[in-house]
Amino acid sequence: MLIFLAIITDNLATNQKYMKSLCGNSELKAVVSNPANPPKKLHLLFDNTHNLKNIYNIWQRKKLFKYPNFQTKLEETADFR
């Protein structure tokens, strides 16, 4: 079983400072060691709120969203018409 741990935040200055503290106050990284369980990795995701808002807006305008199905390797379509 694969367990994916992540922290998602927007680009607010306070949140950026916290993310930098997880990276040892150095350059921001996408993956860091999990402070609660150091052998495990913690994925840092930035500004996904706006990314999800953009996807929603595309659905509202186009009513159609194409995405890959990683299990079947085929393209799937979500139709909102």
N, C-alpha and C positions, 0 to 999 in steps of 0.2 A: 504494500500500500504506500502510495506517495502522498506526503503531507507537505503542502506549500504554505509557508508562513510569510506574510507580507504586512507592511505598514503603508497605508495610502494617505497622502496628504495633499493639500493645495500648496500654492507658492507663497503663502503668507510668511513674512520674515521670521516670525517666531517659530513656525514649523520648519523652515529651512535651517534655522539655528539648531533645533533639536536633531534634525537629520544629520547635520554635520557632527554633532556630538556622538552620534552612533558610529560615525566614520572616524572617530578619534580626532575630531576637530580639524580634519584635513579636507581634501577634495571630496566632494560628494561622490558616492559610489552606488551602483545599482544593487549590489549584494554585499552584506556584512556578516560577521559572526553574530549569532544570536546571543545577546547578553544573558538570557535566562538559561541557555543550553549551548555553550560555546562550540561544541562540535557541529551543531546544526547551523544552517544558513538562514538569514533573514533578508527578504527582498524588499527594497525600498522603492515605492512607486510614487511618482510625482504628478500632481495636477490632473489626476484621473477624473475629478469632478467635472472639469471643463471638457475632457475627452468624451465622457459619457453624455454631456450636454450636446456636444457636436454630433455624436452619433444619433441622439434623439432628434435633433433638428434635421438631419439628413433623412431620417425615417419619415418625419412630418412632411418634408418637401417631395421626396422621391417615392415614398411608400414601398420601397423595395430595398433590401439589404442583402448583399452576397458575402458569404464568409466561408472559409475552408472547414471541412469536417476532418479533424486530425486522425480519426479512427479509420474512416473509409478512404481518405485522400481525395475525396470528391468535393466539388463546390456545392454548398447548400444555399438556399435562398429563403429569406423571411419576407413574406409578402404582407404588407399592412394596408392593402387597398380594400 
